[in-house]
């Protein structure tokens, strides 16, 4: 078998050319695909959530909260339920409110501190600040992407968060029933 004298050089040259082509492709993808991680996740597509809420209420080991009486100007944009780990069942419904602000309900029976950090995107508790919701004091969190109201009871953590003003978060939390 005869070896090509230029085999080694050709391989290095081909590797460099391939990397240049890939670099250009990655740059073009980066340039044309939205990638703002600080953008508000407001979607315009509405989704139904009543079936998922009923299913979550049947399956979860805790009373799953859901909003009632929001009105037609509220639009559900996302809903997820994860019950595979019975010690860390999570429930989420995201909405766009009448002012086009994001408001979400997050709930779990898992580790409260870890869950709050995750859903508020590294928010921290505003020490001493609480906001009343139907006579119950909810802890106030800020500093992450969202402001949040947090209520812990009976091993269940309920978080209402979003880009909406505090008063709107309170109004939303007041609509929650189990």
Buried (B, 14 or more C-beta within 10 A) or exposed (E): EEEEEEEEEEEEEEEEEEEEEEEEEEEEEEEEEEEEEEEBBBBEEEEEBEEBBEEBBEEBEBEBBBBEEBEEEBBBBBBEBEBEEEEBBBBBBBBBBEEEBBBBBBBBBBEBEEBBBBBBBEBEBBEEEBBEBEEEEBBBBBBBBBBBBBBEEEEBBBBBBBBBEEEBBBBBBBBBEE
